[in-house]
Amino acid sequence: MTDDMLELEMSPTSAAIVEQCLSVTPDDEVLVITDPRKVGVAKSIATASNAIGAETVTAIMPLLESHGNDPPDTIADAMATADVAFTCTTHAITHTRARLRAAEQGTRIGILRSVTEDMMVEGAMTVDFETLRRRTEALADIVTDASHAHVTSDKGTDIEFSIDGCQAFSLDGYFHEEYGFATLPPGESPTHPAEGTANGTIVIDVSMDNIGHLDDPIELTFENGFVTDVTGGDEAEELRAILDRSDENAGNLAEFAIGTNPKAKLIGNLAEDKKLAGTIHFAIGDNESLGGTTKSNIHLDGVVRTPTVQLDDLVVVENGVLDTDLLDEHQRS
């Protein structure tokens, strides 16, 4: 497909993101943030924003080293003054001080972390957004109401932690004022495990931020909420090296999230992998953007393909299958 054809194919998705998900109007000042690897997606979003008459500025920043790194001050300041900011970046700036400050200032933020041109035209972006929204909101309610989580998998995951009092989010592609952002592709309900409560083993067997698709699983051992051991092959060594050169909170179990999007594919890109219905992902590092109090300079996700998730006495995912009947029943009640 030629660049012109790909740009044409992306345009309906970009228009839906701008007009429906972030509700951009001609009166908005819009900032589109990108880096040298994601200019194509940013251009499509900026074109859609311009098309409805919004004052649109595109800013290309240097490539960040890792997910969770704050952007340069120039970008952070611009985010805080814009009405709407789209982050079409290779590395996520969702879990950063800059994103939190912008949200506090009222900026509506659309996160398109690691999104490629191909992802704009197939897979998770082609889902029925309204059905996904209802199911993801129902799951967020169920997670928020639960007190305890126990997650296992056929690859060896076996971990328990408290989620008592921890709000879950409905990241369904639409902007939610109480969160301050929307994420694309859509389809997950994350929360943060209560600090210091996670004990057991997580086996990441699909993909890991800053590494990509995994050839060998990475096994993480947790005690009282922090990583105490990382084992596996070369990719485990790579993750261990990342932790060793990061700050003291890099090993914090920062996030637990359940994917809800039936159209998502496992492509080795966390932006889409972690949205697949029935997968889960955990993150280590910063949890402040999810309502926690542990700050770190990184936030790295890792995907588990076939988990079983028990919340209190309720099984919401079994062997990688999300109980959509449960979600539909909850939504109707």
N, C-alpha and C positions, 0 to 999 in steps of 0.2 A: 504494500500500500504506500503510495507517495505521501510526502509530507502534507501536501494540499488536501488530499483525500482524508488523511488521518485527522487533520484539523477540522474538516467538515464533519466527520463522524463524531468528534468530541463535542461539537457545539451544542447538541441537545442536552447532554449531561451537564455541561458547564452552565447552560441557561437555567436548568432545574436547580442546580446548587445555588446559584446567585439569587434567583427570583423566589424559589420555594423554600429552600433550606435556611437561607440567611435573610430572606425578605428584604433584599436591597431595593432602595427606592432612588429616584432621581435626585433627591435631596441629600443623599448620603455621600460622605467622603470615604472612599474605599482605598485601602492599601493592600496591594498584592505583593507578598514577600516570596522570594525564590532564591535559588543558588544556581551555579552553572550547570548542574545536572538536571534541573527540573524546569527549565525555561519554557519548554513546550506546553506543559500543563498550565503554568502561570499565564502564558500568553492567551490561552483559551479562556481562562477565568476572567482575565482583564478585558478581553474582547466582549464577553457576555455582560460584564459590568458596564462597559462603555455603551453597549447597545441600548441599555435602558436609561441612559443619560446621567449616570452617577459620575461624579468627579473621581477619576481613577488614577492612582499612581502605582507604578511597579518599581520595586526595589530589589536589586540583585545583591545578596550578601555573600561573603566567603563561605565555603563549605565548612560546616562545623565538624568537630572531631567525633562527637558522639551524640546519641539521643539524650536529651535532658540538659545539654549545654545551653546556657543563655546566649542569645544573639548579641551582636555588638550594640553598644548604647544607642547609636543612631537609630537602629531598627527598633529597639525597645521603646525609645521616646516616641517614635512615629506610631507604633502600635497603640500607645496610650492616648494619642490625640485623634486617631481615626474613628469614624463611626463603625466601620466594618474592616476587619483585617483577615485576609486569606493567607495561610502559611503553606505554600507549595514548595516544601523543602525536603531534602534528602533525609535529614535527621530531624526528629520531632522536637519542637520547642513548646509542646503542650505542658510539660511538667517543669516549668521554669518560673523564675521570679518575674520575668518580662511578661509572660502570658497572664500571670495572676494580677500584676499591676494594671495591665490593659483592661482586664475584666472588671476590676474595681472601678475603673474610670468609665465603664459602660460600653466599651468596645465589644461588638459582636464578632466572634472569632470563628472562622471556618478552618479546621485542621485537615490538610491533605498531605500528611507526612508520607514520604516515599512513594506517592502515587505516580504511576507512569502513564504515558499516553494510551497504551494498550488497556490498562485497568479502567480508563475512562469510558471504554466502549464495549467491554464484556465483563462477565463474572459478577462480582458483588454489586456493581453499579447498576445492573439491570434488574434488580429485585423490585417487587411491588413495595414501594416505600411505605404506603399507608398500613398494609398488613404487618410489615416489619415493625413499624412504629408501635402498633398496639401490642404485639407480642413482647417486644423489648421492654416497654413500659410495665407490662404485667410481670415480667421476670425481675425487673428492678424493684418492684413492690415486694415480691417474695423474698428476694435477697435482703432487702432492708429490714423486713420483719423478722428474719432469722437471727439466732444468737450464736450458733456454732456451725462450722463447716468441717466436713471430712471428705477428702478427695483421694481417690485411688485410681490406678490404671493398670492395664495388663503389662506395661513395661516396668512397673515397680514403684510408681508414685504411691505414697501413703503418708499423708500429712493432715494434721488437724490444727485448727486455729479458731479463735473467737472472732465473730463479726458483730457482736452485740453493740448496738448503738452506732454502727458504721453505715452511713448512707450509701446505697447503690445508685448508679447513674444509668439513664437510658440513652445510650449513644446510638441513636437511630437515624442519624443524618440531619435531623432538624435542630435548629438553635433552641436551647433551653435557657431562659434567662437566669434560672437559679444556678446553672453550671457556668454560664458565661461563654460556652463554646459549643460547636458542632463538629463531629468527625465524619470524614468521608474516606473510604467507603463506609457505609453504615453497618451496624449490627453487632453490638456487644453491650453487656451490662457489667461494668466493673465496680468494685469497692476496694477498700483497703483492709487487710487483716488488722485487728487491734494490735498495737505495738507490743512486742515481747511475748506473744501468745503462740506463735507458730512453732510446732515441733514435728519432725519427721523428714520424709524424703520426697523430693520432686524430681522426676525424670523428664527432661525436655527432649522430645523426640521428633519434632518437625523442623523448627527454625528458631533462631535466637538473634535478637538485635545485635548489630555490629559484627555479626558472623554470617548470617543468612541461613540457607538450607543446610541442615545437619547431615553429615555422613554417618556419624555415630552419636548416640544419645549422650546428653550431659546430665549427670546425676548431682543434685545439690542437696546437701544435708543441712537441716536447720535446727538450731537450738535456741529457744527463747526469742524467736523472731529474726535471728541473724544466721547467715551462711557460716557454717563451720568447716565445710569440706566441699571440694569440687572434684569429681572424678569422671573419667571417660577417656576419649582419645585426644587427638591433637586439638580439636575444637574446645574441649574442656580446658586444656592448657591455655588456649587463647583467652577464654573467659576468666580463668584464674589470674592471668596477667593483667587483664583489664581491672579486676577488683584490686589487685595488689598496688596498682599505680593510682587508684582513685581514693576518695576520702573515706573516713572511718565509718560512714553510714551507707556505703555502696552495697554492702551485703544485706541490708534490711529488706525483709519481704514486704514490698511496697504495694502490691496490687494482686487481686484475684478477680478474674473476669471470665464470663461465659459468652461464647459466640452465639449469634442468633440468625445469621444470614444464610439461607439455604442455597443462594446463588454463588456464594464465595467459593474460591478455589484455593488449593494448596499450591502456591507458586514459588515459595521460598522468600516471599516478600511479606514481612510482618503486617504491613498495612492491610493486606487482604487475608493472609493465613489466619489471623486471630479472630476474624469475623465469621468464619465458617461455623454454621450451627452445629452445636454439640462438641466443638473443641473448647478448651479453656486455655487461658494464658495467665502466667504469673509474671510479675516484674520485681526486680530488685533495685534498690536505690531510693529515690525521692518519692514520698507519698503525699506531699503537701497539697498538690492539686486535686487529690481525691479526698481531702478532708482530714488527713493525718497531720502529724506534727514533726515528722522526721525529714530533715533536709539533706539532700545530696546533690552532687553535680551531675549524676547520671540517673537514668531511668530506663532499664533494659528489659524488654519483654521476651518471654520464651513460651512456645506453644506446645501443648500436650494434645495428641490426636484423639485418643479413645478413653477419656476419663469417665469415672462414675462420681457424681457429685451428690452428696447427701447434706441437706441443710436442716439442722435439727432432725426430725424424723421423716422429712420429705426428700425423696429422690427426684431431682429435677433433670439430671443427665445420667443415662445408663449406657456404659460401653460406647460412649461417643454419640449417643442419640438423645437429642433434646426433646423433652416431653411437651410437644406443642399443644396437645389436648389439654394438659394442665394449664398452660398459659392462656389458651382460648377460654377455658372455663373461668379462670380468675378474672379475665378481662370482662366477661359477661356478668359476673357477680357484683 
